[in-house]
């Protein structure tokens, strides 16, 4: 029986408009995709999502690598939009007695971001890799979640829009789903015995 549903954050509960980054790159004379190519390279990304450096330091490093600090600062202020349908699903799960949580490969600013967006009001728990010290798909981050929830793996459901992030959950026996949209997720949850509407 599923007693907790754990959601990834970006691409699931909130979304970023890629056109915003493209516009920043065009405005500063950078090639399309250049900011993300640098920002999400493992040598810059891994330390920030495991709590070894701050988000501010990360943004500064991106600016140094692309030789355009202002473009990096503009990118660092990239707005996001909560997914209202997914937040409603979270509310429905909680009303039905299912515990909900976020597990994100995040930075030190995640708590503030969730407060400002109001997303934190729709989940019971937030697990941030920058605070845990391990990032998805490392099984240790999922072990941390199971310990904190005080639930066995078979009673936890996890969904992420990145298939590669599911491996650690699967290895521990957590039911994992590649998120492609709310409608499909609702159907998969119902198949798992979770009482949600269609």
Secondary structure, DSSP 8 states (H G I E B T S, - for coil): ---EEEE-SBTTTEEE-HHHHHHHHHHTT--TTHHHHHHTSHHHHHHHHTTSS-HHHHHHHHHHHTT-HHHHHHHHT--EEE-HHHHHHHHHHHHTT-EEEEEE---TTHHHHHHHHTGGGG-SEEEEHHHHS--TT-HHHHHHHHHHHT--GGGEEEEES-GGGGHHHHHHT-EEEE---HHHHHHHHHHTT-----
